[in-house]
Amino acid sequence: MSKQDIADYKGIALNDVDSDDPRYKCALVPGQMSKHTRKGWTLQEQQNIGLKHPEKLIAFWNEVLTKESVVFARTSPEQKLRIVEACQLRGGIVAVTGDGVNDSPALKKADIGVAMGITGTDVAKETADMILKDDNFASIVNGVEEGRIIFDNLKKSIAYTLSSNIPEISPFIMYQLLMIPLPLSTVMILLVDLGTDLAPAISLAHEDSELDIMERSPRDQGVDKLVTMRLISFSYLQIGCIQALAGFYAYFCVLWSYGLRPEFLLGLDQASLYEWKAYDFDDGKSQIDGFWLYCFKDEHDCLYAADPSNFNCHWDDGDNNPWDEASDEALPNPKDRSTPGCQNTKDEDKKTITFSEWYYRDENWNNKDIRKKIADVYKAQVMEDTFSKQLDSTNCTPSPNVGGNAAENKKVGVMRAMWKAVSTYDAAWATVNTADDTFKIYEAKDNTDCKEGSDNLAADVKGYHFEQNNAPYRRNPAAYAQFYASWDQGFGEANDKNEGEDCGVGSKGCAEEPDMYRAYTVALYELLPYETYRTSVYPERDCWAANAEGFSVDVGATNYYTNNDPGTSEVTCDKFTGLVNWNYWEKQNRDCTLLAACEDDFEDLGGHTLSSDNSDVEYGTLFPMTMTDRYFALRRSNTAYFISIIVVQWADLMICKTRVRSLFEQGMTNVFMNYSLFFETALGALLVYFPVANQVCATAPLKFVWWAPAIPFSILIYTYDELRKGYIRLMRKRGSGSWVERNTYW
């Protein structure tokens, strides 16, 4: 009923009708006064009243424009304009239709002016925003629907595109916070943004409308914008985070298959030593300090170590050669030196330095950790097997004239003096009296039946036992004692104070340098591999050169220009078959790495130490890893992360097809979208398996199983979104909103 109807029905004046009367749902307002109008209830009269009492005009508009239906009759062009302004002031989006000159002010003022194409005047057409060519008002509905489709599809495309930003930026955040090797390269981010994501994002513009699109209430222009906090939350905090988890999971899976467990990765790139560099990229660190990577059993931290071929002390072929290479020697032993030290001639072209220069790195370098590790490993070999009872004097005979000179022992320390004597005399037992700086040595050959007695050792006496069978190590503990003594003594207190300045280029160097170099080399080749993380589970580094599919191994004499000049020398490395057989100290092998990477015939080495008959793997030590091996593992893990983005974007594209409708209802009828799914997958495969793309984009071929880690996350994204939309639809049917809709409906 209109206000006039209620007044007539009740027999009361028009002004006495309550504006809140539940029957008052229709407002009928004439524009001009006539004999048929009620006094005071025309636009003309209300405007006149508003000149003196603006608040009454505002109350009039508030009353009229809140009714379910409003009819203005016989209005002038000015009044039409005032009606439009009143609606806009109350937050309305106003569309005005008209065909004549009188309608042009309102058409121009309206948010959307619609003129008739057939009967409309030229003035109305020029003023309007839209022209109905068929003068059919149903075309307005079609236009509104098309506008809503465009708005929806823009939101869908934005939601799809934004979601991949999180898996793209999170690798760099984790790299800075946790110092892990970079999970995704910048080139691969460009491959996603300008390659694989392009067609799917465009395909959403071709999406058909959802069935309920014309059943929705007009959107609130101030709240429901194109990009809202809910859309950002959906793309970034919900779908984007799941995609990032998928990428990191794929990244960890690939590196784990190379033996780099997730806990090993924390802080691994702190010194920027993980990534491979060509030998002529002289940044000072990568070639010298970061050549080898060791990850140890029962420890979470990994350490970098320099390869012995980076040091030039042992390349002198004169009297100062550190090793005695006599043919009758089964193992390398220190060579007697007529003069102390070795000639240190730093060679810039060969990228070599002296051992003392590496040893005295400042705090910006990483060598102090590996120095401590080597000391701990030697200590475990030499010092851990102790005894507390006095030896049986009947069966135990100490070597005469050994260890009794306290004055000489004090010069180097009684423990170091004992360690050197232990190696010289091939001891099985030793006792040290720290009170008077003397020790006794019990040679193995003279004490085969030696054993402990019943009485305790004196309070100041310590006893050490040295096993004669120390498998799988090349030497028994007594033989390692001389190297422990050298490493423990270092370059001496005087050199420690001036950080090795007296060992510089052009001098004969520090007398301790050959001893220190030998101790370092023995630790790297003979001890550390048995301390590393060992397993037979991960096969990726079996004959890893073949897995690299032609990727050159830039190690050894060819690339590091140490002892052998690749242009003139014909000396090649001995074939590596295992630690027991690898004569690393011999001249032809000094430039070769632990795995003899300069050999073409790798067989099934790949980090595995072979058994004595060289047929079966005794155990698998995946470390040390060369910088080249690490680089290729990282390339594959980067590629797996890149592929994981493609896999999860499959699900992201499908869930962005609808805002609230189920995909089962909407269907996969968008032909362009189906094509784009194939296109992004094919493009990703091309970038992974095409050799030229590998070179240009730094990708690497993947096993198909490495496409799989992201699939569960893709299923999770789709399942989560279907449940979210289903819950929103259920709450709408019940006539109540929900927290999920208020916070996730974008």
Helices and strands as residue ranges (DSSP letters): H 3-10, G 14-16, E 26-30, H 43-52, H 54-64, E 69-73, H 77-89, E 95-98, G 101-103, H 104-109, E 112-116, H 122-127, E 130-132, H 138-163, H 165-178, H 186-191, I 192-196, H 198-203, G 204-206, H 229-232, I 233-240, H 241-257, H 262-265, E 292-295, E 302-305, G 308-310, G 313-315, E 323-324, E 333-334, H 355-359, H 367-383, E 386-387, E 389-391, H 406-412, H 414-424, E 427-433, E 438-443, E 452-456, E 461-465, H 477-489, H 493-497, G 501-503, H 513-522, I 523-527, G 528-530, H 544-547, H 557-560, G 587-589, E 608-610, E 617-620, E 625-626, H 627-655, H 663-666, H 671-689, H 691-697, G 704-710, H 711-733, H 739-744
